[in-house]
Structures are given as C-alpha cells and as structure tokens.
Amino acid sequence: MDSTIINLIIQAVAGAIGGNAAGSAMKNASLGGAGNTIAGAIGGVGGGQLLTALIPMLQGTAGGGFDIGAIIGQVVGGGVGGAILTAIVGLIKNSMAKA
C-alpha cells in the first residue's frame, strides 16, 4: 500500500479520535457523535497534511518502510487538527443557533 494512503488513513483516524475528544471536553462545541467524528476526520487529514508540508520528514521512509517517528507525527498532527476543526465548527454552529 502506498505510504500516502497510509498517512491519510492514520491522519483521518487520529483526527476522528481528536474530534471526539474535543467534543466531549467542550460540551458547548460538541456536534454529536457523528458530527464530531466527521469534522475530526476532515480536520485530521487537513492538519496532518499541513504538518507534513511544513516538516517533510513526517512523510515516512521511501520503499514502504515504516518510521515510528513519522507515524507519531502523523497521529499528533491528525489528532490536533481534528480537535481544532471540531471545536471551531462546533462554536460556529452553536453561535449561529443562538442568533
């Protein structure tokens, strides 16, 4: 399997986890279970890709090998990106519902 696909999967899963964590930590920004998961996965892919563009060594090693540092970087970037996007979307949604 191509390393780019593996990176996207890692980022999406980590983002979904980060989105659900942010939703449960910030009750006023929660989008519900499915909303937190979807927003987190999208944010995880975006955040992971942004972090990979800024730090190219997070792309992993060529030739299909796995670098544990690159995997950890993808998980952190995806999780943080997912949490941030979930919090932003949740706050915007709740502020529009109040208006």
Rosetta blueprint (number, residue, H / E / L):
1 M L
2 D L
3 S H
4 T H
5 I H
6 I H
7 N H
8 L H
9 I H
10 I H
11 Q H
12 A H
13 V H
14 A H
15 G H
16 A H
17 I H
18 G H
19 G H
20 N H
21 A H
22 A H
23 G H
24 S H
25 A H
26 M L
27 K H
28 N H
29 A H
30 S L
31 L L
32 G H
33 G H
34 A H
35 G H
36 N H
37 T H
38 I H
39 A H
40 G H
41 A H
42 I H
43 G H
44 G H
45 V H
46 G H
47 G H
48 G H
49 Q H
50 L H
51 L H
52 T H
53 A H
54 L H
55 I L
56 P H
57 M H
58 L H
59 Q H
60 G L
61 T L
62 A L
63 G L
64 G L
65 G L
66 F L
67 D L
68 I H
69 G H
70 A H
71 I H
72 I H
73 G H
74 Q H
75 V H
76 V H
77 G H
78 G H
79 G H
80 V H
81 G H
82 G H
83 A H
84 I H
85 L H
86 T H
87 A H
88 I H
89 V H
90 G H
91 L H
92 I H
93 K H
94 N H
95 S H
96 M H
97 A H
98 K H
99 A L
